[in-house]
Amino acid sequence: MTLAETRPLRDGGALIAMLVALAAGLPAAAQAQSYPDKPIKLIVPGAAGGPTDVTARLAAQFLPRLGQPTVVENRPGAGGALGARFVAAAAADGYTLLVGNTSVLAVIPAVSASAGYDPTTSFAPVAKFSESFQLLVVHPSSPWTSLAALVHDAKAHPGKINYAHTGAGGLPHLAGELLGSRAGIDMVGVPYRSGSESVTAVLTEAVHMTFESITILLPLVREGRLRALAVTSRTRTALAPDLPTMIEAGAPDYEVSTFNGFVAPAGTPGDIVGRLNAAINEGTTEPDMREKIARLGAAATPGTPEQFGAFMAAELTKWRTVAQAAHVRID
């Protein structure tokens, strides 16, 4: 057989290979075009009624505009890790989404080697839903009327100032460790079973201070039952415009964000992620929905999946660095 006679066979083989590759891509393309053709499930890695559950139920008000019902399913356990693992192992078809928060998508994998998932590789980022912040509060009878005064006393009396938190490795605990690192002070964390118990500990003067959600603390501050020293946002919040940020108050590069967002299993087609992202961004920017989110002490934060992915990665790196420096592990 001559070279000329063999060329058509090789060309035919190349054509067959090209057709096979094209056919392999057809199911994914068809899937994206028909999406969604069944209900979309939102997995909440916590109990009903919590902040993340509220986020899911708000999203369930507008996601059905994609053409299918939205079902909210609560899968609490292991601080949220069980729900995260469930979604990480689900089919990457856009029908199972995790409604994650700061704890699940940044803190738990930063402090636990056995979390069972990695936010940067186990999921496809879809959209950040909302973002809020914490307040640093003390009792009104406290001698500290500013963060600078507190830091001054903490430096003069290392290990004498304490703060309430919700347990080792939780966000309020790491928020205190971050303050210690940024301000160069040594404080003692006192664990409680919940945020409400931590707040009560400050109200009863059992501890000096705590970090907790602005939604929980702002009413108490306005009633004069607590004194807020600063907000953990990078810029001042419209909810309390007279309150300085931690950075303004003297803690360099200090920021603690509490966020909620949506992720899908890794490998979910980009077209499907794009449709979900557009639907979430559109829904959260409607005036009525923005008002509902604001009532939670948060703000809608529309953006691209890539932006949300970069944000999550930065949060994971920050809290992993803080945890390692403070030798905080929960395994």
C-alpha positions as CSV (number, residue, x, y, z in Angstrom):
1,M,0.0,0.0,0.0
2,T,1.4,3.3,-1.0
3,L,1.6,6.5,1.1
4,A,-1.1,8.1,-1.1
5,E,-3.3,5.0,-0.4
6,T,-2.8,5.2,3.4
7,R,-3.5,9.0,3.7
8,P,-7.4,8.7,3.3
9,L,-7.4,6.1,6.1
10,R,-5.5,8.4,8.5
11,D,-7.7,11.4,7.5
12,G,-10.8,9.3,8.0
13,G,-9.5,8.3,11.5
14,A,-9.0,11.9,12.4
15,L,-12.5,12.7,11.2
16,I,-13.9,9.9,13.3
17,A,-12.0,11.1,16.4
18,M,-13.2,14.6,15.8
19,L,-16.8,13.4,15.6
20,V,-16.5,11.3,18.8
21,A,-15.1,14.3,20.7
22,L,-18.0,16.5,19.3
23,A,-20.5,13.9,20.4
24,A,-19.0,13.7,23.8
25,G,-19.7,17.4,24.3
26,L,-23.3,17.2,23.1
27,P,-24.8,15.9,26.4
28,A,-23.4,18.7,28.5
29,A,-24.5,21.3,25.9
30,A,-28.0,19.8,25.8
31,Q,-28.1,19.7,29.5
32,A,-27.3,23.4,29.8
33,Q,-29.9,24.3,27.2
34,S,-32.7,22.4,28.9
35,Y,-31.7,23.5,32.5
36,P,-33.7,23.4,34.6
37,D,-36.2,20.7,33.9
38,K,-36.7,19.6,37.5
39,P,-36.8,21.2,41.0
40,I,-33.6,22.9,42.3
41,K,-32.6,21.8,45.8
42,L,-31.0,24.2,48.2
43,I,-29.1,22.5,51.0
44,V,-28.9,24.4,54.2
45,P,-26.1,23.0,56.5
46,G,-28.0,24.1,59.6
47,A,-31.3,24.0,61.4
48,A,-34.4,25.8,60.2
49,G,-34.8,29.4,61.3
50,G,-31.1,30.2,61.4
51,P,-29.5,33.0,59.3
52,T,-28.4,30.6,56.5
53,D,-31.9,29.1,56.4
54,V,-33.4,32.5,56.0
55,T,-31.1,33.2,53.1
56,A,-32.2,30.0,51.4
57,R,-35.9,30.8,51.9
58,L,-35.4,34.3,50.5
59,A,-33.7,32.9,47.4
60,A,-36.5,30.4,47.1
61,Q,-38.8,33.3,46.4
62,F,-37.2,34.3,43.1
63,L,-35.2,31.2,41.9
64,P,-38.5,29.6,40.6
65,R,-38.5,32.2,37.9
66,L,-36.0,29.9,36.2
67,G,-39.0,27.7,35.5
68,Q,-38.9,25.1,38.2
69,P,-39.7,24.9,41.9
70,T,-37.0,25.5,44.5
71,V,-36.9,23.1,47.5
72,V,-35.1,24.0,50.7
73,E,-33.6,21.1,52.6
74,N,-32.0,21.4,56.0
75,R,-29.0,19.1,56.7
76,P,-27.5,20.2,60.0
77,G,-24.5,18.5,61.7
78,A,-20.8,18.9,62.4
79,G,-21.2,22.7,62.4
80,G,-22.4,22.6,58.8
81,A,-19.8,20.2,57.5
82,L,-22.3,17.4,56.9
83,G,-24.4,19.5,54.5
84,A,-21.2,20.7,52.7
85,R,-20.0,17.1,52.2
86,F,-23.4,16.1,50.9
87,V,-23.3,18.8,48.2
88,A,-19.7,18.2,47.4
89,A,-20.6,14.5,46.6
90,A,-23.8,15.4,44.6
91,A,-24.2,15.3,40.9
92,A,-22.6,18.3,39.2
93,D,-25.8,19.2,37.3
94,G,-27.0,22.4,38.9
95,Y,-29.9,20.8,40.8
96,T,-28.2,20.6,44.2
97,L,-26.7,23.8,45.7
98,L,-25.2,24.5,49.0
99,V,-26.3,27.7,50.8
100,G,-23.0,28.3,52.6
101,N,-21.8,30.9,55.1
102,T,-18.5,32.1,56.5
103,S,-18.3,29.2,58.9
104,V,-18.9,26.5,56.3
105,L,-17.1,28.0,53.4
106,A,-14.0,29.4,55.2
107,V,-13.7,28.8,59.0
108,I,-14.4,25.1,59.4
109,P,-12.0,24.0,56.6
110,A,-9.4,26.5,58.0
111,V,-9.4,24.9,61.5
112,S,-10.2,21.3,60.7
113,A,-8.1,18.8,58.7
114,S,-11.1,16.4,58.7
115,A,-13.7,18.8,57.4
116,G,-14.2,16.4,54.4
117,Y,-14.2,19.1,51.8
118,D,-12.2,22.0,50.4
119,P,-14.1,25.2,49.4
120,T,-11.7,25.9,46.6
121,T,-11.8,22.5,45.0
122,S,-15.0,20.7,46.1
123,F,-17.3,23.4,44.8
124,A,-18.1,25.6,41.8
125,P,-18.7,29.1,43.1
126,V,-22.1,30.5,42.0
127,A,-22.9,33.7,43.7
128,K,-22.4,35.6,47.0
129,F,-25.8,36.5,48.3
130,S,-25.2,38.9,51.1
131,E,-22.5,40.2,53.5
132,S,-22.6,41.6,57.0
133,F,-20.2,42.2,59.9
134,Q,-19.8,42.0,63.6
135,L,-19.6,44.5,66.4
136,L,-17.1,44.6,69.3
137,V,-19.0,45.4,72.4
138,V,-18.4,45.9,76.1
139,H,-20.6,46.6,79.1
140,P,-21.7,50.3,79.5
141,S,-19.9,50.3,82.9
142,S,-16.6,49.3,81.3
143,P,-13.8,51.9,81.5
144,W,-13.2,51.5,77.8
145,T,-14.9,54.0,75.5
146,S,-12.6,53.2,72.6
147,L,-10.7,50.3,71.1
148,A,-7.5,52.3,71.6
149,A,-8.2,52.4,75.4
150,L,-8.9,48.7,75.5
151,V,-5.7,47.9,73.6
152,H,-3.7,50.2,75.9
153,D,-4.9,48.3,79.0
154,A,-4.4,44.9,77.3
155,K,-0.8,45.8,76.6
156,A,-0.3,47.0,80.1
157,H,-1.9,43.8,81.6
158,P,-1.3,40.9,79.3
159,G,-3.7,38.0,79.7
160,K,-6.0,40.0,82.0
161,I,-8.7,41.0,79.5
162,N,-11.1,38.3,78.3
163,Y,-13.7,37.9,75.6
164,A,-16.6,35.5,75.1
165,H,-16.9,33.3,72.1
166,T,-18.9,30.4,70.8
167,G,-16.3,27.7,71.1
168,A,-12.8,27.0,69.9
169,G,-12.4,27.5,66.2
170,G,-15.6,29.4,65.7
171,L,-15.7,32.8,64.0
172,P,-16.0,34.9,67.2
173,H,-13.0,33.0,68.6
174,L,-10.9,33.7,65.6
175,A,-12.1,37.3,65.5
176,G,-10.5,37.7,69.0
177,E,-7.3,36.0,67.9
178,L,-7.2,38.3,64.8
179,L,-7.5,41.3,67.1
180,G,-4.7,39.9,69.3
181,S,-2.5,39.5,66.2
182,R,-3.3,42.8,64.6
183,A,-3.1,44.9,67.8
184,G,-0.3,43.0,69.4
185,I,-2.2,42.1,72.6
186,D,-2.8,38.9,74.7
187,M,-6.4,38.2,75.6
188,V,-8.1,35.2,77.0
189,G,-11.0,33.6,75.2
190,V,-13.9,32.2,77.3
191,P,-16.1,29.6,75.4
192,Y,-19.8,29.6,75.6
193,R,-22.4,27.3,73.9
194,S,-24.0,30.0,71.7
195,G,-23.8,33.6,70.6
196,S,-26.7,34.5,72.9
197,E,-24.8,33.1,75.9
198,S,-21.8,35.1,74.9
199,V,-23.8,38.3,74.7
200,T,-25.4,37.5,78.1
201,A,-22.0,37.0,79.6
202,V,-21.1,40.6,78.6
203,L,-24.5,41.9,79.8
204,T,-24.0,40.3,83.2
205,E,-20.3,41.5,83.3
206,A,-19.1,37.9,83.5
207,V,-16.6,38.7,80.7
208,H,-15.2,42.0,79.4
209,M,-16.3,41.9,75.7
210,T,-17.4,39.8,72.7
211,F,-17.7,39.9,69.0
212,E,-21.1,39.1,67.5
213,S,-23.4,39.8,64.6
214,I,-24.5,43.4,64.1
215,T,-28.1,42.2,63.8
216,I,-28.0,40.8,67.3
217,L,-26.0,43.5,69.0
218,L,-27.2,46.8,67.4
219,P,-30.6,46.8,69.2
220,L,-28.8,46.3,72.5
221,V,-26.4,49.1,71.7
222,R,-29.2,51.4,70.8
223,E,-31.0,50.6,74.1
224,G,-27.8,51.4,76.0
225,R,-27.4,47.9,77.4
226,L,-24.1,47.5,75.6
227,R,-21.4,49.8,74.3
228,A,-20.0,49.3,70.8
229,L,-16.4,50.1,70.3
230,A,-16.1,49.4,66.6
231,V,-17.5,47.5,63.6
232,T,-15.5,44.8,61.9
233,S,-16.2,46.0,58.3
234,R,-13.4,47.6,56.2
235,T,-15.6,50.8,55.7
236,R,-18.3,52.2,57.9
237,T,-21.7,50.7,57.8
238,A,-24.9,52.6,57.0
239,L,-26.5,50.7,59.9
240,A,-24.3,52.6,62.4
241,P,-22.5,55.4,60.5
242,D,-21.1,57.0,63.6
243,L,-19.3,53.8,64.7
244,P,-15.7,53.6,63.6
245,T,-14.3,50.5,61.9
246,M,-11.7,48.4,63.7
247,I,-9.1,49.8,61.3
248,E,-10.0,53.4,62.1
249,A,-10.1,52.5,65.8
250,G,-6.5,51.3,65.8
251,A,-6.4,47.6,64.6
252,P,-4.4,47.6,61.3
253,D,-5.9,45.6,58.4
254,Y,-8.7,44.2,60.7
255,E,-11.8,43.0,58.9
256,V,-14.2,40.2,59.8
257,S,-16.9,39.5,57.2
258,T,-20.0,37.3,57.7
259,F,-21.4,36.2,54.4
260,N,-23.8,33.9,52.8
261,G,-23.5,32.5,49.3
262,F,-24.3,29.7,46.9
263,V,-22.0,27.0,45.6
264,A,-22.6,23.9,43.4
265,P,-20.6,20.7,43.2
266,A,-17.3,21.0,41.4
267,G,-17.6,20.3,37.7
268,T,-21.0,21.9,37.3
269,P,-21.2,23.3,33.7
270,G,-20.3,26.9,33.3
271,D,-23.5,27.7,31.4
272,I,-25.6,26.4,34.3
273,V,-23.5,28.3,36.9
274,G,-24.0,31.4,34.8
275,R,-27.7,31.1,34.7
276,L,-27.9,30.6,38.4
277,N,-25.6,33.5,39.0
278,A,-27.7,35.8,36.9
279,A,-30.9,34.8,38.6
280,I,-29.4,35.3,42.1
281,N,-27.9,38.7,41.2
282,E,-31.1,39.8,39.6
283,G,-33.2,38.6,42.6
284,T,-31.0,40.2,45.3
285,T,-30.9,43.6,43.6
286,E,-34.7,44.1,43.5
287,P,-35.8,46.8,45.9
288,D,-38.1,44.6,47.9
289,M,-35.4,41.9,48.3
290,R,-32.7,44.4,49.2
291,E,-34.9,45.7,52.0
292,K,-35.5,42.2,53.3
293,I,-31.8,41.6,53.3
294,A,-31.1,44.9,55.0
295,R,-33.5,43.9,57.8
296,L,-31.1,41.1,58.5
297,G,-28.3,43.6,59.0
298,A,-26.7,42.6,55.7
299,A,-26.3,44.0,52.2
300,A,-26.7,42.3,48.8
301,T,-23.4,41.7,47.1
302,P,-23.9,40.9,43.4
303,G,-20.9,39.7,41.4
304,T,-19.5,37.0,39.1
305,P,-18.8,33.4,40.1
306,E,-15.1,34.2,39.7
307,Q,-15.3,37.1,42.1
308,F,-17.1,34.9,44.7
309,G,-14.5,32.2,44.2
310,A,-11.7,34.6,44.8
311,F,-13.4,36.0,47.9
312,M,-13.9,32.6,49.4
313,A,-10.3,31.6,48.7
314,A,-9.1,34.8,50.4
315,E,-11.3,34.2,53.4
316,L,-10.0,30.6,53.7
317,T,-6.4,31.8,53.5
318,K,-6.9,34.5,56.1
319,W,-8.6,32.3,58.7
320,R,-6.2,29.4,58.1
321,T,-3.3,31.8,58.8
322,V,-4.9,33.1,62.0
323,A,-5.7,29.6,63.2
324,Q,-2.2,28.3,62.5
325,A,-0.6,31.3,64.3
326,A,-2.9,30.8,67.3
327,H,-2.5,27.0,67.2
328,V,-6.3,26.6,66.9
329,R,-7.4,23.1,65.7
330,I,-10.7,21.3,66.3
331,D,-9.8,17.8,65.2
